Amino acid sequence: MVCGCRTQLTTDQLKIYLPAVDLAFESRVDYGMLQKYYAGEGTQSECIGVKKIEVTGSPELKHISTSFVERANLTITSKAP
């Protein structure tokens, strides 16, 4: 049985994600990209703005976010020895 719902996916602007998402999902995904703008350099850089980009399908702009995976990464790395 195939689900009639669509998946919404968000990535950052790393270029390798574009062909990977196309290969994995073809046109069966609502794909948005979050482009972040930084001021400063290295570990002292600060995010000063974001731009939400519709890549394929019809992603809901309000749900284009990388916050969930960023929080999970922080949780995992803070528990590492």
KAWOMO-V235175 format. One record per run of one state. SS is the DSSP state (alpha for helix, beta for strand, coil for the rest). FROM is the first residue (numbers start at 1). TO is the last residue. If there is no record, write none. Layout:
# KAWOMO-V235175
ss from to
SS FROM TO
SS FROM TO
This chain:
# KAWOMO-V235175
ss from to
coil 1 6
beta 7 11
coil 12 15
alpha 16 25
coil 26 28
beta 29 39
coil 40 41
alpha 42 44
coil 45 45
beta 46 56
coil 57 60
alpha 61 63
coil 64 66
alpha 67 79
coil 80 81
